[in-house]
Amino acid sequence: MLLNHAQGMVFRPPSEANSFILRITLGCSHNACTFCAMYRGIQFRTRPLEEIRCIVENAAQRSPDIRRVFLGDGNALVLPTKKLLSILAGLREAFPKLTRVTCYGGPKDILRKTPEELKALKEAGLKIIYLGVESGDDEVLAGINKGVGAAEMVAAGRKVLAAGIKLSVMVILGLGGKTGSYRHATGTARVISHISPTMLSTLTLTLYDGTTLKEAADRGDFLPLTPYETMVELKELICHIRVANPCIFRSDHISNLLPLAGVLNRDRDKMLQEIHEILDFLKDKHNG
Ligand code: SF4
């Protein structure tokens, strides 16, 4: 019986490169962000527990020493907590060396869960939730159809941390275009400062065919940033972040021009120096 009839490409954060990707849902139940092409062609569905159990059993027979599992796809937390707890229990049983389970979490799904539910998930082995904040500016968030505003994003992030689960936040440089760049950078810095996530990473906007944002750019209604402007935006973002706890910062995604790494607030000046160096390098090209 063919049980692993998944469809579409598999997406996961760069830090999950060595994890077993267990797709407990297929696609994204929101699937409406104007920049996102990840699950466009996939009809969202949740996988029955029996199907998930068979995949885990097969994986355990082939690779019993698996230590890390990433629960796909776009927003695994959309599943009821009872089902998630059952999946986590099955993983612990199948993989005795399991050290961590992680997943993407949508802000609305996080807010729908009670603090007790999140704590139960943490106790069951869910160690990191990846939250696509994308922007901290309400206008940008509404423009990209994220489905929540900055205040809800802050509440969702803080709720994860309050449950003892590590929070890795992604933001996207360039989402505000030329007109909203400063607002996007400073609003995002404000939201990051309020959340104070465990980890923060930046991606740079890529316009994919078939997305609403690409169509807007083709019409001239959305003006994408140049590499120089993107670096200015990154500078403003880093400059304005004031986190309450050490936050590991990475810009190691392939979309980024400059791979930065450090701990905020500690390494702010060092990273700003690196950004200034690349700005100097790009300046002539930009002005020319
Ligand atoms: S919530 Fe994430 S996966 Fe879903 S459409 Fe938006 S960016 Fe894409």
Boltz pocket constraint, residues with backbone or C-beta under 6 A from the ligand:
constraints:
  - pocket:
      binder: B
      contacts: [[A, 28], [A, 29], [A, 30], [A, 31], [A, 32], [A, 33], [A, 36], [A, 37], [A, 38], [A, 39], [A, 74], [A, 106], [A, 132]]
      max_distance: 6.0
